Amino acid sequence: MNIVDKLYNRVEKNGMVCLGLDTSLAYLPEGFKKTYEDDGEAIFEFNKRIIDKTLDVVACYKVQIAYYEALGLKGLKAYKDTLAYLRKKDAIIIADIKRGDIAATAKMYAKAHFEGDFESDFITLSPYMGMDSIEPYLEYVKDRNKGLFVLVRTSNKGAEDFEALDLKDGGKLYDNVGERVHILGKEFLGECSYSQIGGVLGCTQREEVKAMRESLNQMFFLIPGYGAQGGTAEDVCEYLKDGNGGVVNSSRKILLAYKERNMEEDFAEASRIEAIAMRDAINAEVKRVKGEN
Amino acid sequence: MNIVDKLYNRVEKNGMVCLGLDTSLAYLPEGFKKTYEDDGEAIFEFNKRIIDKTLDVVACYKVQIAYYEALGLKGLKAYKDTLAYLRKKDAIIIADIKRGDIAATAKMYAKAHFEGDFESDFITLSPYMGMDSIEPYLEYVKDRNKGLFVLVRTSNKGAEDFEALDLKDGGKLYDNVGERVHILGKEFLGECSYSQIGGVLGCTQREEVKAMRESLNQMFFLIPGYGAQGGTAEDVCEYLKDGNGGVVNSSRKILLAYKERNMEEDFAEASRIEAIAMRDAINAEVKRVKGEN
């Protein structure tokens, strides 16, 4: 099955939560961490327990490689083990790597993250260097059923610096990037009408979200900024036509749910409860907005 | 000594060549490769011999992490070993990682590439997500004498797609990025008058190069696109005020110099000859242009 259809179906079945495994060593409960000699192993075991408890309530997992790189080789071993475990469980993996480089280098990144030790289903890309920094991945999109999420508009404050600059020919930089990526994506549509080439679109003003959802109507969205980064159900639901067409990432708020709930010993169950709460809150908002329209 | 002064002095002493260790397994001479069981070890040993033969004729080494990631954990072991060897030899290391992410993630990348297994002197960054994706690295710039090269204008064809878009308020996107990075850099000047925060500036039209060298007068440049990517000595010399103020990267043309010269058995010597030839060609052009003006 086309990977975007698989993701679409997963959203239909489990809801739109993308669980971000941005697993910092500092996030692990102390009692749990000290039972492992190797930090990488502790991180992998933490991830594993959370994965086991959330497979049926999330659409996919986004693994942020920076948190693993920060621990060097042993961290990347934990990254490899986490991806292998997700694949074994038939979970959908988004490798959040935000790479962007010239074609010869992009080919190497494609090999790195679409096969071998670090194989994932989707990767995130940064578009600054242009379309020829994205094209080398298309071979994998086509021949190996892989997918991309290209940064279009992000949810951080700095998005105003360059992404939101007004262009001489009209629109903003992110409009231009969104349009180019959307057009490229038309060659890779699944049966769900979305493309294997998706976009990262952060939570912003509601009118802007509406306009982007309409113009980028075949783009599947990876929506960051929920939870710890301040995004609310109201912010994101406009991106989700009828509750699908995108996944909403939350990392820290789910991984650290055990703290607020005093569930250190059963941290994975706390993550499950938090993921369900997030899914239900967004679903309720989607329904409310649908009723309004 | 401030890292940018160290780099400036290295250019004064050894010339402006930045040797790109974008070491693909396919670049290794067959006879050499087959003496190693482990691909990662073969790559590290290849790098080591080239480093030994070029330390006194290049300014620094740029290690492109994608080529190592492509081999998974064993590739990243070779990456780690290569950086450790360069540090041991007191060579200056630019880790070409082109990261760009939200602040919490950027902190993790800073930790990953400015300390521990993958410690380097400079890293490359992509600015798409804005200045708050660059700021988390400044702590390391300040407290640990590290440096940055932020993508401003690259030498690939796709640079026209977004980097070169005209902005409503005048100039192009890369002008805006260059200016913001240049201003940020003013807080981190070395004695050589350049900043620890440099920029990646590709070889483009000569008039454009002149204008950028003048406006970004405290920015040290990392100049890609030389050699295999088509850049010539004439293209790059305008960036180098009096032969300094930047380093010029060449990867494939130096790593594969043994092929053209039929020096498979002494590949490292071929790389040395090529690096010297490149340095001398650029120096000659710098002198010629100075005479002209």
Interface residues (C-beta under 8 A of the other chain):
Chain A: D22 S24 Q64 A66 Y67 E69 A70 L71 G72 L73 G75 L76 K77 K80 K98 R99 G100 D101 I102 A103 A104 T105 A106 M108 Y109 K111 A112 H113 G116 D117 F118 S126 P127 Y128 M129 G130 M131 D132 S133 L151 T154 S155 N156 K157 G158 A159 E160 D161 F162 E163 L165 D166 L167 K168 D169 L173 N176 V177 R180 P224 Q229
Chain B: D22 S24 Q64 A66 Y67 E69 A70 L71 G72 L73 G75 L76 K77 K80 K98 R99 G100 D101 I102 A103 A104 T105 A106 M108 Y109 K111 A112 H113 G116 D117 F118 S126 P127 Y128 M129 G130 M131 D132 S133 L151 T154 S155 N156 K157 G158 A159 E160 D161 F162 E163 L165 D166 L167 K168 D169 L173 N176 V177 R180 P224 Q229
